[in-house]
């Protein structure tokens, strides 16, 4: 499976950059330092690479709070790491880590 996200309407896909990341492990979309231009509807697209079939999730709206307050919370790591990650010699291994907090 591969994961992608549509921003507002097809064919505008979210492109990964220094603020946006799509996890190919979980399908989650991460956006750092949300800006006004990020406001809109996000739709997850899951593609089966064997059959080349696609399934779209429901749109998820991203809105900005009017008061500008996010609230404070303790820093934490947002993923659960396995104790070991088996891999074959010469393969590429990607480990994803996401920390939140203020």
For each residue, the residues with C-beta under 8 A, 3 or more apart:
1: 27 46 47 48 49
2: 24 46 47 49
3: 22 23 24 26 27 44 45 46 47
4: 13 14 22 44 45 47
5: 13 14 22 29 42 43 44 45
6: 9 10 11 12 13 14 42 43 45 56
7: 12 13 14 40 41 42
8: 12 40 41
9: 6 12 41
10: 6
11: 6
12: 6 7 8 9
13: 4 5 6 7 45
14: 4 5 6 7 20 22 29 42
15: 20
16: 20 21 22
17: 20
18: 32
19: 31 32 33
20: 14 15 16 17 29 30 31 32
21: 16 29 30
22: 3 4 5 14 16 27 28 29 30
23: 3 26 27 28 29 30 96
24: 2 3 27 94
25: 94 96
26: 3 23
27: 1 3 22 23 24 44 46
28: 22 23
29: 5 14 20 21 22 23 42 44
30: 20 21 22 23 98
31: 19 20 34 38 62
32: 18 19 20
33: 19
34: 31 38 62 64
35: 38
36: 39 64
37:
38: 31 34 35 62
39: 36 62 63 64
40: 7 8 61 62
41: 7 8 9 59 60 61 62
42: 5 6 7 14 29 59 60 61 62
43: 5 6 56 57 58 59 60
44: 3 4 5 27 29 56 57 60
45: 3 4 5 6 13 54 55 56 57
46: 1 2 3 27 54 55 56 57
47: 1 2 3 4 52 53 54
48: 1 51 52 53 54
49: 1 2 52
50:
51: 48
52: 47 48 49
53: 47 48
54: 45 46 47 48
55: 45 46
56: 6 43 44 45 46
57: 43 44 45 46 60
58: 43
59: 41 42 43
60: 41 42 43 44 57
61: 40 41 42
62: 31 34 38 39 40 41 42
63: 39
64: 34 36 39
65: 68 69 70
66:
67:
68: 65
69: 65
70: 65 102
71: 102
72: 102
73: 76 100 101 102
74: 101
75: 99 100 101 102
76: 73 99 100 101
77: 97 98 99
78: 98 99 100
79: 96 97 98
80:
81: 95 97
82: 85
83:
84:
85: 82 93 95
86:
87: 91 93
88: 91
89:
90:
91: 87 88
92:
93: 85 87
94: 24 25
95: 81 85
96: 23 25 79
97: 77 79 81
98: 30 77 78 79
99: 75 76 77 78
100: 73 75 76 78
101: 73 74 75 76
102: 70 71 72 73 75
